[in-house]
């Protein structure tokens, strides 16, 4: 989505700020979908996680003014290279002063192209909080949106729980690490504690066509509240909807990552194992529709990847999971390409 020479990445909707007059607030889900979610889902869907403001300018100095609804962080990248990290307090306009790295002049631009991004692209990456953009000031220099050839050519739609959403580590979640290795752009549609695969959420995800492959990390948020029959109905609806709207696009189902309940005899543990079996069965039923199954236990093989809550991966765990997932996605995408008939 482009507005006034700025490209808003991962924004399903761009609206006048609900925080301050004159600001623009990016939303990862449309208003219709947000209002159909549960109480927690409504809050999580307003977080701007994975939304970015991208632009290119010749100015050596840029000021970006933001207002966040909650305390949080904003990461800035120059292309694929980390530039700076900024704390943004709730309710106070914060201006980030960004200076073009002068040492870039010592290198050919092609050598600085990292993760699929050209080095001229400024990327202001929002964290896990609602945030509004008030101004981008380039001191009289023109500002333009990046061209397609200045960004990754492939795009990944990622839906899932807080683990996908980036609990405590964004922008260094496992999907961010995998995306960097694959040199793809990722749309983060995670819903922390509220990934319930509602019809409205699925319809919102499938209404977007600007992606090349998708992952659905399902089950862990539903095991406490939903019976296996309901989980199957919702998972099946999601698979049917993706197949109808995006036939042939690769879709990867991810079973629950190992956690404190995975091996015990609690209701949560029993349901998680049943949910995983349902995903295996539904993937097998849809194998001809470009649906593949990835085992969460192959991506995060043991609890050593987790923090002390024994459900969310820590910094090392996210790196390791990103590496493993990138390998599996690369293999799956290569296999899918190889199996396509020649034009």
JOTA-V114256 format. One record per residue. N is the residue number from 1. PSI is psi in radians with two decimals (NA if undefined). OMEGA is omega in whole degrees, -180 to 180 (none if undefined). NEAR is the number of other C-alpha atoms within 10 Angstrom. Layout:
n:N psi:PSI omega:OMEGA near:NEAR
n:N psi:PSI omega:OMEGA near:NEAR
This chain:
n:1 psi:2.23 omega:-176 near:14
n:2 psi:2.32 omega:177 near:16
n:3 psi:2.13 omega:176 near:11
n:4 psi:0.73 omega:178 near:9
n:5 psi:0.12 omega:179 near:14
n:6 psi:2.40 omega:177 near:18
n:7 psi:2.13 omega:179 near:20
n:8 psi:1.84 omega:-179 near:23
n:9 psi:2.48 omega:175 near:21
n:10 psi:0.29 omega:-179 near:23
n:11 psi:1.96 omega:174 near:24
n:12 psi:-0.41 omega:-178 near:19
n:13 psi:2.45 omega:177 near:14
n:14 psi:2.05 omega:-173 near:18
n:15 psi:2.83 omega:173 near:14
n:16 psi:2.38 omega:-173 near:14
n:17 psi:2.39 omega:171 near:18
n:18 psi:0.03 omega:-176 near:14
n:19 psi:-0.74 omega:-175 near:16
n:20 psi:2.54 omega:179 near:18
n:21 psi:2.38 omega:176 near:10
n:22 psi:-0.08 omega:180 near:13
n:23 psi:2.83 omega:175 near:19
n:24 psi:2.23 omega:-177 near:21
n:25 psi:2.09 omega:178 near:26
n:26 psi:2.45 omega:177 near:30
n:27 psi:2.40 omega:-180 near:23
n:28 psi:-0.36 omega:177 near:27
n:29 psi:2.65 omega:177 near:24
n:30 psi:2.81 omega:-180 near:20
n:31 psi:-0.69 omega:180 near:16
n:32 psi:-0.75 omega:179 near:11
n:33 psi:-0.76 omega:-178 near:20
n:34 psi:-0.73 omega:-176 near:21
n:35 psi:-0.26 omega:-180 near:15
n:36 psi:-0.15 omega:-177 near:14
n:37 psi:2.97 omega:175 near:21
n:38 psi:3.06 omega:-176 near:14
n:39 psi:-0.84 omega:-179 near:11
n:40 psi:-0.69 omega:180 near:13
n:41 psi:-0.65 omega:179 near:21
n:42 psi:-0.71 omega:178 near:18
n:43 psi:-0.81 omega:-176 near:17
n:44 psi:-0.60 omega:-178 near:27
n:45 psi:-0.30 omega:178 near:26
n:46 psi:-0.23 omega:177 near:21
n:47 psi:2.43 omega:-175 near:26
n:48 psi:0.40 omega:-177 near:26
n:49 psi:2.15 omega:178 near:30
n:50 psi:-0.11 omega:174 near:24
n:51 psi:2.47 omega:-179 near:27
n:52 psi:2.60 omega:166 near:23
n:53 psi:2.09 omega:-178 near:23
n:54 psi:2.45 omega:179 near:24
n:55 psi:2.88 omega:177 near:21
n:56 psi:2.34 omega:176 near:24
n:57 psi:2.67 omega:178 near:18
n:58 psi:-0.11 omega:-178 near:13
n:59 psi:2.42 omega:176 near:15
n:60 psi:-0.29 omega:-179 near:13
n:61 psi:2.36 omega:180 near:15
n:62 psi:2.44 omega:174 near:20
n:63 psi:2.23 omega:-180 near:16
n:64 psi:2.11 omega:-177 near:17
n:65 psi:2.23 omega:-175 near:17
n:66 psi:2.79 omega:171 near:23
n:67 psi:2.13 omega:-178 near:25
n:68 psi:2.55 omega:178 near:26
n:69 psi:-0.42 omega:177 near:18
n:70 psi:2.73 omega:173 near:16
n:71 psi:2.45 omega:180 near:17
n:72 psi:-2.87 omega:-179 near:17
n:73 psi:2.63 omega:174 near:19
n:74 psi:2.20 omega:178 near:23
n:75 psi:2.48 omega:179 near:18
n:76 psi:2.35 omega:177 near:23
n:77 psi:2.58 omega:170 near:18
n:78 psi:1.79 omega:-169 near:24
n:79 psi:-2.18 omega:177 near:23
n:80 psi:0.09 omega:-178 near:22
n:81 psi:2.37 omega:-180 near:17
n:82 psi:2.23 omega:-178 near:11
n:83 psi:-0.94 omega:-176 near:17
n:84 psi:2.83 omega:178 near:13
n:85 psi:2.35 omega:-172 near:14
n:86 psi:2.36 omega:171 near:13
n:87 psi:2.36 omega:178 near:12
n:88 psi:2.02 omega:-179 near:23
n:89 psi:2.65 omega:-179 near:15
n:90 psi:2.35 omega:171 near:16
n:91 psi:0.11 omega:-180 near:15
n:92 psi:2.16 omega:179 near:13
n:93 psi:2.28 omega:-178 near:16
n:94 psi:2.22 omega:178 near:18
n:95 psi:2.14 omega:177 near:18
n:96 psi:2.14 omega:175 near:20
n:97 psi:2.04 omega:-176 near:11
n:98 psi:2.29 omega:179 near:17
n:99 psi:2.34 omega:178 near:12
n:100 psi:2.27 omega:179 near:16
n:101 psi:2.01 omega:-177 near:11
n:102 psi:-0.44 omega:-180 near:8
n:103 psi:-0.22 omega:175 near:7
n:104 psi:-0.50 omega:-177 near:13
n:105 psi:-0.32 omega:-179 near:8
n:106 psi:-0.14 omega:-174 near:7
n:107 psi:2.62 omega:170 near:9
n:108 psi:2.43 omega:-178 near:10
n:109 psi:-0.63 omega:-178 near:12
n:110 psi:-0.56 omega:-179 near:10
n:111 psi:-0.30 omega:179 near:10
n:112 psi:0.05 omega:178 near:18
n:113 psi:1.93 omega:-174 near:18
n:114 psi:2.39 omega:176 near:18
n:115 psi:0.40 omega:177 near:18
n:116 psi:0.03 omega:-177 near:22
n:117 psi:2.40 omega:172 near:28
n:118 psi:2.56 omega:-175 near:24
n:119 psi:-0.20 omega:179 near:22
n:120 psi:-0.16 omega:-174 near:20
n:121 psi:2.04 omega:170 near:21
n:122 psi:2.38 omega:179 near:26
n:123 psi:1.97 omega:176 near:25
n:124 psi:1.92 omega:-169 near:24
n:125 psi:2.06 omega:-177 near:21
n:126 psi:2.58 omega:-180 near:26
n:127 psi:-2.70 omega:-174 near:24
n:128 psi:1.22 omega:177 near:24
n:129 psi:2.65 omega:172 near:22
n:130 psi:2.43 omega:-176 near:26
n:131 psi:2.59 omega:178 near:33
n:132 psi:2.46 omega:175 near:27
n:133 psi:2.19 omega:-180 near:20
n:134 psi:-0.66 omega:-175 near:20
n:135 psi:2.53 omega:165 near:14
n:136 psi:2.06 omega:-173 near:18
n:137 psi:2.05 omega:-179 near:17
n:138 psi:0.39 omega:173 near:18
n:139 psi:0.81 omega:175 near:11
n:140 psi:-0.19 omega:177 near:7
n:141 psi:2.53 omega:177 near:13
n:142 psi:2.63 omega:175 near:12
n:143 psi:2.35 omega:178 near:17
n:144 psi:2.79 omega:174 near:18
n:145 psi:2.58 omega:177 near:21
n:146 psi:2.56 omega:173 near:21
n:147 psi:2.76 omega:178 near:12
n:148 psi:-0.60 omega:-178 near:9
n:149 psi:-0.09 omega:177 near:10
n:150 psi:0.04 omega:-180 near:17
n:151 psi:2.89 omega:179 near:23
n:152 psi:2.52 omega:-176 near:19
n:153 psi:-0.33 omega:179 near:14
n:154 psi:2.59 omega:-176 near:16
n:155 psi:2.49 omega:-174 near:18
n:156 psi:2.21 omega:176 near:19
n:157 psi:2.10 omega:-175 near:23
n:158 psi:2.05 omega:179 near:20
n:159 psi:2.41 omega:-180 near:24
n:160 psi:-2.85 omega:-175 near:26
n:161 psi:-2.88 omega:178 near:25
n:162 psi:-0.45 omega:180 near:22
n:163 psi:-0.72 omega:174 near:25
n:164 psi:-0.67 omega:-179 near:25
n:165 psi:-0.49 omega:176 near:28
n:166 psi:0.76 omega:-177 near:27
n:167 psi:1.98 omega:173 near:19
n:168 psi:-0.04 omega:-175 near:15
n:169 psi:-0.14 omega:-176 near:17
n:170 psi:2.40 omega:8 near:23
n:171 psi:0.70 omega:180 near:21
n:172 psi:0.73 omega:177 near:17
n:173 psi:3.01 omega:-179 near:25
n:174 psi:-0.58 omega:179 near:30
n:175 psi:-0.55 omega:177 near:28
n:176 psi:-0.74 omega:178 near:23
n:177 psi:-0.73 omega:179 near:21
n:178 psi:-0.72 omega:-180 near:26
n:179 psi:-0.71 omega:179 near:24
n:180 psi:-0.75 omega:180 near:21
n:181 psi:-0.61 omega:-180 near:18
n:182 psi:-0.18 omega:-175 near:20
n:183 psi:0.90 omega:177 near:20
n:184 psi:2.78 omega:173 near:20
n:185 psi:2.42 omega:-177 near:23
n:186 psi:2.35 omega:172 near:24
n:187 psi:1.92 omega:-178 near:25
n:188 psi:1.92 omega:179 near:23
n:189 psi:0.45 omega:179 near:27
n:190 psi:2.58 omega:178 near:28
n:191 psi:1.74 omega:-174 near:27
n:192 psi:2.14 omega:178 near:21
n:193 psi:0.13 omega:-173 near:18
n:194 psi:0.49 omega:176 near:23
n:195 psi:1.52 omega:-173 near:28
n:196 psi:0.07 omega:176 near:25
n:197 psi:0.75 omega:177 near:25
n:198 psi:2.63 omega:179 near:18
n:199 psi:-0.77 omega:-177 near:17
n:200 psi:-0.66 omega:177 near:16
n:201 psi:-0.76 omega:179 near:24
n:202 psi:-0.77 omega:179 near:20
n:203 psi:-0.65 omega:179 near:17
n:204 psi:-0.78 omega:-180 near:18
n:205 psi:-0.77 omega:-175 near:23
n:206 psi:-0.26 omega:175 near:19
n:207 psi:-0.41 omega:177 near:14
n:208 psi:2.24 omega:180 near:12
n:209 psi:-0.01 omega:-173 near:10
n:210 psi:0.96 omega:177 near:12
n:211 psi:2.78 omega:-176 near:17
n:212 psi:-0.50 omega:174 near:18
n:213 psi:2.81 omega:-176 near:20
n:214 psi:2.67 omega:172 near:22
n:215 psi:2.45 omega:176 near:22
n:216 psi:1.90 omega:178 near:25
n:217 psi:1.80 omega:-166 near:24
n:218 psi:2.68 omega:167 near:25
n:219 psi:-0.78 omega:-169 near:29
n:220 psi:-0.56 omega:179 near:29
n:221 psi:-0.19 omega:-175 near:21
n:222 psi:-0.23 omega:-171 near:22
n:223 psi:-0.46 omega:-179 near:21
n:224 psi:-0.38 omega:-168 near:13
n:225 psi:-0.39 omega:-169 near:12
n:226 psi:2.49 omega:177 near:13
n:227 psi:2.72 omega:179 near:13
n:228 psi:-0.62 omega:-179 near:20
n:229 psi:-0.69 omega:178 near:12
n:230 psi:-0.71 omega:178 near:12
n:231 psi:-0.75 omega:180 near:23
n:232 psi:-0.76 omega:-179 near:18
n:233 psi:-0.78 omega:-177 near:11
n:234 psi:-0.73 omega:178 near:17
n:235 psi:-0.72 omega:-180 near:26
n:236 psi:-0.72 omega:177 near:19
n:237 psi:-0.76 omega:180 near:17
n:238 psi:-0.81 omega:-179 near:21
n:239 psi:-0.72 omega:179 near:19
n:240 psi:-0.74 omega:-178 near:15
n:241 psi:-0.75 omega:177 near:18
n:242 psi:-0.73 omega:-179 near:23
n:243 psi:-0.66 omega:-179 near:19
n:244 psi:-0.78 omega:-174 near:12
n:245 psi:-0.44 omega:-176 near:14
n:246 psi:1.03 omega:-178 near:20
n:247 psi:2.32 omega:177 near:13
n:248 psi:-0.28 omega:179 near:17
n:249 psi:2.31 omega:-179 near:18
n:250 psi:2.31 omega:179 near:21
n:251 psi:2.20 omega:-177 near:27
n:252 psi:2.15 omega:173 near:22
n:253 psi:2.32 omega:180 near:24
n:254 psi:2.13 omega:176 near:24
n:255 psi:2.96 omega:-175 near:26
n:256 psi:2.40 omega:174 near:24
n:257 psi:2.53 omega:180 near:26
n:258 psi:2.43 omega:-178 near:25
n:259 psi:-3.03 omega:-173 near:20
n:260 psi:-0.48 omega:-175 near:14
n:261 psi:-0.08 omega:-170 near:18
n:262 psi:-0.51 omega:-174 near:19
n:263 psi:-0.03 omega:-176 near:13
n:264 psi:3.10 omega:-175 near:10
n:265 psi:0.28 omega:177 near:10
n:266 psi:2.92 omega:176 near:11
n:267 psi:-0.70 omega:179 near:12
n:268 psi:-0.80 omega:-179 near:19
n:269 psi:-0.76 omega:180 near:19
n:270 psi:-0.75 omega:180 near:15
n:271 psi:-0.68 omega:179 near:24
n:272 psi:-0.78 omega:179 near:27
n:273 psi:-0.67 omega:178 near:20
n:274 psi:-0.72 omega:177 near:19
n:275 psi:-0.74 omega:178 near:25
n:276 psi:-0.73 omega:178 near:21
n:277 psi:-0.67 omega:178 near:15
n:278 psi:-0.76 omega:178 near:20
n:279 psi:-0.70 omega:178 near:26
n:280 psi:-0.76 omega:-180 near:19
n:281 psi:-0.74 omega:-179 near:14
n:282 psi:-0.62 omega:176 near:19
n:283 psi:-0.72 omega:179 near:23
n:284 psi:-0.66 omega:179 near:14
n:285 psi:-0.47 omega:-176 near:12
n:286 psi:0.31 omega:-174 near:16
n:287 psi:-0.48 omega:179 near:13
n:288 psi:-0.12 omega:-179 near:10
n:289 psi:0.54 omega:178 near:20
n:290 psi:0.44 omega:177 near:19
n:291 psi:2.28 omega:178 near:23
n:292 psi:2.68 omega:-180 near:22
n:293 psi:2.35 omega:172 near:20
n:294 psi:2.25 omega:180 near:22
n:295 psi:2.18 omega:178 near:18
n:296 psi:-0.56 omega:-180 near:18
n:297 psi:-0.33 omega:176 near:16
n:298 psi:-0.34 omega:180 near:16
n:299 psi:-0.74 omega:175 near:26
n:300 psi:1.50 omega:-167 near:23
n:301 psi:-0.28 omega:-180 near:16
n:302 psi:2.97 omega:-176 near:13
n:303 psi:-0.13 omega:177 near:18
n:304 psi:-0.27 omega:178 near:13
n:305 psi:-0.15 omega:-170 near:23
n:306 psi:2.87 omega:169 near:21
n:307 psi:-3.10 omega:-175 near:14
n:308 psi:-0.17 omega:173 near:12
n:309 psi:-0.11 omega:177 near:10
n:310 psi:0.59 omega:172 near:15
n:311 psi:-0.66 omega:-179 near:19
n:312 psi:2.33 omega:177 near:24
n:313 psi:2.58 omega:175 near:29
n:314 psi:-2.92 omega:-177 near:23
n:315 psi:-0.87 omega:179 near:17
n:316 psi:-0.73 omega:-179 near:14
n:317 psi:-0.72 omega:179 near:22
n:318 psi:-0.65 omega:177 near:27
n:319 psi:-0.85 omega:-179 near:20
n:320 psi:-0.73 omega:179 near:20
n:321 psi:-0.68 omega:178 near:24
n:322 psi:-0.71 omega:179 near:25
n:323 psi:-0.84 omega:-178 near:20
n:324 psi:-0.74 omega:-179 near:19
n:325 psi:-0.72 omega:179 near:26
n:326 psi:-0.74 omega:179 near:22
n:327 psi:-0.77 omega:-177 near:16
n:328 psi:-0.69 omega:177 near:17
n:329 psi:-0.74 omega:179 near:20
n:330 psi:-0.78 omega:179 near:15
n:331 psi:-0.76 omega:-179 near:12
n:332 psi:-0.70 omega:179 near:19
n:333 psi:-0.68 omega:178 near:19
n:334 psi:-0.72 omega:179 near:11
n:335 psi:-0.68 omega:179 near:11
n:336 psi:-0.72 omega:179 near:16
n:337 psi:-0.70 omega:-178 near:12
n:338 psi:-0.49 omega:-177 near:10
n:339 psi:-0.17 omega:180 near:9
n:340 psi:2.47 omega:177 near:9
n:341 psi:2.61 omega:179 near:6
n:342 psi:2.56 omega:179 near:6
n:343 psi:NA omega:none near:3
